[in-house]
Amino acid sequence: MAGQAPETTAAPTTTAPRSFSGELTSTDGYRYRITLDVGDRLAAASADECATTAPPAGQAHVRVTLTVANLDTTRPAPSPPLRIELAAGGSPRPVLVRDPGGTCTFTPRVSSLGAGESVAYRGTTPAVASDAAPGSAGAVEVNVSETRFSLSAPVP
C-alpha cells in the first residue's frame, strides 16, 4: 500500500548479565568475593540451569550465576553457608542453582575452596511475570547465615 511503512519484526536481543558483588569476611577470618550475575528473562532454560518446569504462559525464568571466590591466595577456605532466594513480596522463594555434584539447591556448598580458587553455580529463578517492569518482579538475594552479609540484585 502506498504511504504505509513496511512492517518490521525485531529479533530478540540478549544483553550482558548485570553483575553485583561484595566481599565477605567470615567469623573465622576467611575472606571471599561473592558475585551474582543476573541475566535476561528466559522463555525456557537449558537443562543445566535447574529449571524444574517450563514457565507458565506469560511468565519467564531469569538466568543467574553465583560465584564464590576465596580471596586468600595462601590457604584453602571452607565454603561459606550461602542461601540464594527470590524476594518478591510475601515469603522468599528458593532460586535453584546446580552444585558441582549436579544437585539443584538454593544452599550451594563445596567441601572447600583452594587458595585463590572460585566456584560458580548456575541456575534460574522461579517464574516471574514476563511483562513486569524492570525491578518490579523482585530481587535475587544471597545471604550468608553466619554473618550479616547480604547481596541483592533486582530482576531485570
Backbone bond lengths (Angstrom), bond angles and torsions (degrees), N, CA, C in turn:
res aa  C-N    CA-C-N  psi(-1)  N-CA   C-N-CA  omega(-1)  CA-C   N-CA-C  phi
1 M - - - 1.448 - - 1.520 108.35 -
2 A 1.274 115.29 137.85 1.457 120.33 -179.89 1.517 110.04 -69.58
3 G 1.321 116.33 139.45 1.454 121.62 175.95 1.517 115.07 82.68
4 Q 1.310 118.28 -5.04 1.464 120.57 -179.09 1.526 108.95 -100.76
5 A 1.304 116.92 131.92 1.464 121.40 179.31 1.516 109.55 -69.20
6 P 1.322 116.89 141.55 1.469 118.49 177.87 1.523 110.33 -64.47
7 E 1.314 115.65 147.23 1.468 121.56 178.95 1.516 108.76 -81.97
8 T 1.320 116.63 132.91 1.458 120.52 177.03 1.511 109.15 -122.42
9 T 1.300 114.81 150.67 1.462 121.24 177.50 1.510 107.69 -119.04
10 A 1.309 116.21 123.13 1.465 120.38 179.43 1.518 109.80 -82.18
11 A 1.305 115.32 136.39 1.469 119.81 175.87 1.521 108.59 -73.52
12 P 1.334 118.10 147.80 1.465 119.58 176.95 1.517 109.68 -58.73
13 T 1.309 115.65 142.89 1.457 119.71 178.77 1.519 109.46 -112.24
14 T 1.287 114.54 149.97 1.453 120.56 176.63 1.522 107.29 -117.09
15 T 1.292 116.18 129.29 1.455 119.63 177.98 1.520 108.70 -103.69
16 A 1.307 115.04 161.15 1.464 119.66 178.05 1.529 108.56 -64.71
17 P 1.322 116.91 147.30 1.463 118.93 177.20 1.525 110.50 -60.92
18 R 1.297 115.45 148.40 1.454 120.76 173.63 1.517 107.17 -87.30
19 S 1.317 115.87 133.21 1.456 120.91 -172.29 1.526 110.61 -113.79
20 F 1.326 115.54 134.77 1.461 123.25 179.22 1.518 106.57 -131.35
21 S 1.342 117.50 135.97 1.463 118.02 179.94 1.519 111.26 -147.43
22 G 1.309 113.96 162.88 1.452 121.33 178.15 1.513 109.52 -158.11
23 E 1.314 115.49 161.51 1.457 120.94 177.56 1.512 109.98 -101.85
24 L 1.308 115.13 140.15 1.464 123.27 -179.94 1.517 108.35 -121.49
25 T 1.318 116.78 132.56 1.460 121.81 168.42 1.525 106.22 -114.07
26 S 1.328 116.19 119.03 1.467 120.75 -177.45 1.528 109.84 -73.24
27 T 1.325 115.18 168.47 1.462 119.64 178.28 1.528 111.44 -63.97
28 D 1.356 117.31 -20.16 1.466 122.17 177.20 1.527 112.67 -89.18
29 G 1.331 117.49 0.49 1.455 121.37 178.63 1.518 115.84 89.59
30 Y 1.334 119.02 5.46 1.462 121.15 176.25 1.526 109.03 -77.28
31 R 1.348 116.02 142.53 1.464 120.50 -178.62 1.521 110.58 -113.90
32 Y 1.323 115.16 135.34 1.458 122.20 -177.91 1.527 109.66 -133.16
33 R 1.332 116.43 153.26 1.455 122.05 164.80 1.524 105.12 -110.65
34 I 1.330 114.92 125.56 1.461 120.87 178.96 1.528 107.01 -112.61
35 T 1.330 115.22 124.67 1.460 121.36 -177.41 1.521 108.73 -122.58
36 L 1.316 115.58 134.75 1.455 122.81 178.48 1.522 108.10 -121.21
37 D 1.329 116.86 116.36 1.457 122.46 175.45 1.519 107.81 -102.65
38 V 1.330 116.06 126.92 1.463 121.89 -179.59 1.520 107.46 -116.99
39 G 1.332 116.41 121.28 1.461 121.45 -176.15 1.508 112.88 -97.99
40 D 1.312 113.91 -158.20 1.455 121.65 -177.91 1.526 112.03 -80.93
41 R 1.316 114.59 168.12 1.465 120.58 173.58 1.518 108.44 -73.98
42 L 1.327 116.14 138.53 1.462 122.27 -175.43 1.523 110.72 -119.35
43 A 1.314 116.78 133.44 1.461 120.02 174.19 1.529 109.72 -71.70
44 A 1.337 116.18 -28.75 1.466 121.25 177.54 1.514 108.09 -149.42
45 A 1.295 117.21 139.75 1.463 121.92 179.00 1.520 108.96 -98.93
46 S 1.328 116.02 156.91 1.455 119.05 176.61 1.526 109.23 -74.30
47 A 1.311 116.11 163.00 1.459 121.54 -175.51 1.523 112.94 -60.93
48 D 1.336 118.09 -28.41 1.465 119.98 -177.58 1.522 113.08 -87.89
49 E 1.329 118.71 8.06 1.464 121.18 -177.33 1.525 113.96 -104.86
50 C 1.307 118.05 13.06 1.459 123.60 171.45 1.529 115.53 65.72
51 A 1.305 118.69 20.34 1.462 119.33 173.99 1.524 106.48 -77.26
52 T 1.309 116.89 114.72 1.464 119.97 -175.16 1.522 112.44 -74.99
53 T 1.328 117.20 -27.67 1.463 121.43 177.53 1.519 108.79 -144.68
54 A 1.319 115.61 160.80 1.468 119.79 173.31 1.525 107.19 -68.98
55 P 1.325 117.55 146.42 1.467 118.76 180.00 1.523 110.85 -68.62
56 P 1.327 117.98 149.01 1.457 120.56 177.05 1.532 110.54 -63.84
57 A 1.311 116.77 163.21 1.463 121.28 178.22 1.528 109.47 -54.31
58 G 1.327 116.01 136.34 1.454 120.92 179.49 1.514 114.16 83.18
59 Q 1.332 116.87 4.22 1.464 120.34 179.43 1.523 109.76 -129.40
60 A 1.323 115.61 165.61 1.462 121.45 -178.83 1.520 109.74 -149.34
61 H 1.331 115.64 156.27 1.461 121.60 170.79 1.526 107.26 -89.78
62 V 1.317 117.30 160.62 1.458 122.58 174.66 1.519 107.57 -120.11
63 R 1.326 116.36 128.20 1.462 121.46 -179.11 1.530 109.76 -72.40
64 V 1.347 116.67 135.86 1.459 122.24 176.34 1.530 109.94 -133.22
65 T 1.327 114.88 148.20 1.460 121.55 171.40 1.521 107.05 -133.66
66 L 1.312 115.84 125.02 1.460 123.00 178.87 1.529 107.11 -109.73
67 T 1.338 116.41 122.78 1.461 121.06 -179.85 1.525 109.09 -119.65
68 V 1.334 115.58 132.96 1.464 122.06 178.03 1.522 107.08 -120.50
69 A 1.342 115.92 124.73 1.464 121.01 -179.89 1.524 110.27 -119.99
70 N 1.320 115.68 135.71 1.459 122.08 173.47 1.528 106.45 -80.46
71 L 1.327 117.97 114.61 1.463 121.36 -177.52 1.524 113.32 -77.92
72 D 1.312 117.16 -13.70 1.469 120.64 178.47 1.531 108.03 -82.90
73 T 1.314 116.62 122.26 1.468 120.17 -178.24 1.527 112.66 -94.07
74 T 1.339 116.80 6.38 1.467 119.17 -178.47 1.519 114.30 -117.66
75 R 1.336 118.11 -13.86 1.470 119.11 -178.67 1.524 110.72 -145.52
76 P 1.329 116.22 149.36 1.455 119.68 175.90 1.525 110.81 -70.57
77 A 1.324 115.72 162.92 1.465 120.75 179.69 1.525 109.22 -137.14
78 P 1.319 116.81 146.01 1.467 118.95 175.08 1.527 109.31 -68.28
79 S 1.303 115.92 154.04 1.464 120.36 177.14 1.529 109.00 -69.18
80 P 1.339 118.70 131.74 1.464 118.97 178.85 1.526 111.03 -71.32
81 P 1.335 117.75 150.85 1.471 121.66 -179.30 1.539 111.19 -78.04
82 L 1.338 116.36 88.28 1.459 123.04 -176.26 1.521 112.73 -89.19
83 R 1.315 114.13 155.75 1.474 122.02 172.51 1.527 105.84 -141.81
84 I 1.348 118.05 129.50 1.463 121.64 -179.97 1.530 108.67 -122.34
85 E 1.348 115.17 126.02 1.463 120.80 -174.02 1.522 111.01 -142.46
86 L 1.333 115.82 161.83 1.464 122.67 172.96 1.521 107.62 -103.24
87 A 1.327 115.43 116.45 1.464 121.10 177.03 1.529 106.67 -97.62
88 A 1.318 116.19 114.89 1.469 120.74 -176.70 1.515 109.29 -145.86
89 G 1.311 117.13 58.22 1.462 119.79 -176.46 1.516 108.85 71.26
90 G 1.289 117.35 145.07 1.469 119.90 -177.79 1.519 110.91 69.69
91 S 1.295 116.01 -154.52 1.467 121.56 -178.59 1.523 110.87 -76.72
92 P 1.342 117.63 142.84 1.465 119.90 175.66 1.528 109.97 -62.32
93 R 1.347 115.30 147.62 1.462 120.89 177.74 1.521 109.14 -113.10
94 P 1.328 118.25 139.46 1.458 121.40 -178.47 1.526 112.12 -59.71
95 V 1.324 115.98 138.51 1.462 123.17 169.93 1.519 105.26 -102.42
96 L 1.310 116.65 113.70 1.463 119.96 -175.98 1.521 111.08 -84.56
97 V 1.336 115.17 128.70 1.454 122.92 175.07 1.525 107.74 -126.15
98 R 1.334 115.59 154.03 1.466 120.19 -177.58 1.527 109.78 -91.34
99 D 1.346 115.54 126.66 1.463 119.31 176.24 1.530 108.74 -84.06
100 P 1.331 118.51 169.02 1.466 120.33 -177.76 1.524 113.96 -58.47
101 G 1.319 118.46 -23.41 1.460 121.54 177.97 1.524 113.27 -81.38
102 G 1.335 117.41 -4.81 1.461 121.48 178.23 1.516 114.58 96.01
103 T 1.327 118.00 -0.12 1.456 121.48 -179.53 1.526 110.41 -84.68
104 C 1.327 116.87 137.36 1.460 121.71 174.81 1.531 108.01 -88.97
105 T 1.328 116.12 126.22 1.452 121.47 -174.99 1.521 110.10 -152.03
106 F 1.322 117.55 158.11 1.460 120.34 172.79 1.535 110.54 -103.43
107 T 1.327 116.83 5.91 1.467 122.70 175.59 1.535 108.81 -127.53
108 P 1.339 117.88 65.94 1.470 119.96 -173.60 1.521 112.46 -71.00
109 R 1.342 114.36 143.07 1.470 120.73 177.61 1.519 109.21 -152.65
110 V 1.302 114.13 151.72 1.462 121.97 167.77 1.522 105.21 -120.73
111 S 1.326 117.44 165.05 1.471 118.37 -177.51 1.517 110.98 -62.97
112 S 1.330 118.46 -43.16 1.458 121.15 176.12 1.520 109.02 -162.91
113 L 1.321 114.96 164.71 1.462 122.15 175.39 1.515 107.44 -112.67
114 G 1.325 116.60 125.70 1.457 119.98 178.14 1.524 110.99 -64.74
115 A 1.307 116.24 168.28 1.464 121.60 179.19 1.527 109.61 -55.77
116 G 1.334 116.78 122.02 1.459 122.12 179.58 1.519 115.39 71.76
117 E 1.318 117.96 4.64 1.467 122.82 -175.86 1.534 111.49 -84.07
118 S 1.335 115.83 156.20 1.460 120.61 174.18 1.521 109.75 -134.89
119 V 1.325 115.25 162.12 1.451 122.07 177.08 1.525 107.56 -136.10
120 A 1.336 116.55 140.51 1.464 121.11 179.42 1.519 109.15 -117.36
121 Y 1.322 115.17 138.41 1.456 122.77 178.28 1.532 107.30 -119.18
122 R 1.343 118.09 123.77 1.458 122.15 -179.80 1.514 110.19 -106.85
123 G 1.324 115.24 145.40 1.453 119.93 177.12 1.514 111.93 -172.27
124 T 1.325 115.35 -161.90 1.464 121.57 179.23 1.521 109.55 -142.43
125 T 1.328 114.31 157.92 1.459 119.96 176.26 1.518 109.86 -77.72
126 P 1.333 116.56 165.95 1.457 118.90 166.25 1.537 107.56 -61.12
127 A 1.306 117.30 163.57 1.460 121.39 -177.35 1.526 111.56 -61.91
128 V 1.334 115.10 139.89 1.468 123.10 175.65 1.526 107.08 -126.92
129 A 1.320 117.07 161.95 1.467 121.53 179.66 1.523 110.25 -62.01
130 S 1.321 116.67 128.86 1.464 121.39 -179.47 1.517 112.50 -63.13
131 D 1.320 116.83 -32.45 1.460 120.02 -174.86 1.530 113.45 -100.03
132 A 1.316 118.49 9.61 1.472 121.12 178.84 1.526 108.83 -66.63
133 A 1.296 116.32 139.63 1.463 121.02 178.01 1.530 109.43 -62.19
134 P 1.350 117.27 147.59 1.470 119.63 178.67 1.530 111.43 -52.11
135 G 1.318 115.56 131.84 1.461 121.64 179.24 1.517 114.35 87.20
136 S 1.343 117.71 -15.28 1.465 119.30 -177.21 1.529 113.17 -89.47
137 A 1.332 117.16 -8.23 1.468 120.74 -179.88 1.523 111.30 -91.04
138 G 1.314 117.55 9.97 1.452 120.68 178.21 1.508 112.41 105.41
139 A 1.326 115.39 -164.92 1.460 121.79 -178.10 1.520 109.66 -141.61
140 V 1.321 115.33 144.58 1.457 121.22 173.06 1.524 106.17 -85.56
141 E 1.327 116.58 127.45 1.463 121.41 -177.19 1.518 110.90 -121.18
142 V 1.323 115.25 137.56 1.461 122.46 173.81 1.520 106.58 -115.16
143 N 1.314 116.81 126.23 1.459 122.26 179.16 1.519 109.15 -126.27
144 V 1.326 115.77 151.55 1.460 122.12 176.08 1.514 106.17 -116.70
145 S 1.321 116.39 121.16 1.461 120.54 -170.15 1.521 114.81 -64.80
146 E 1.317 118.78 -29.07 1.468 119.05 -176.00 1.523 113.07 -85.32
147 T 1.317 118.29 -7.09 1.459 121.61 -175.52 1.524 110.45 -135.05
148 R 1.301 115.75 -177.64 1.466 121.69 176.18 1.520 110.72 -93.67
149 F 1.339 118.08 12.29 1.453 121.67 -178.48 1.525 110.77 -66.87
150 S 1.324 115.57 132.81 1.458 121.17 175.61 1.522 107.74 -149.14
151 L 1.317 116.68 137.95 1.446 123.78 178.42 1.511 106.98 -128.14
152 S 1.336 117.84 129.05 1.454 121.45 -175.77 1.524 110.16 -128.67
153 A 1.333 116.60 138.48 1.461 122.90 178.44 1.522 108.94 -132.98
154 P 1.348 118.14 122.92 1.463 119.26 179.36 1.520 111.47 -66.46
155 V 1.316 116.48 145.75 1.456 122.02 176.53 1.529 106.96 -72.48
156 P 1.334 116.50 125.65 1.468 119.11 -177.79 1.527 111.94 -67.59
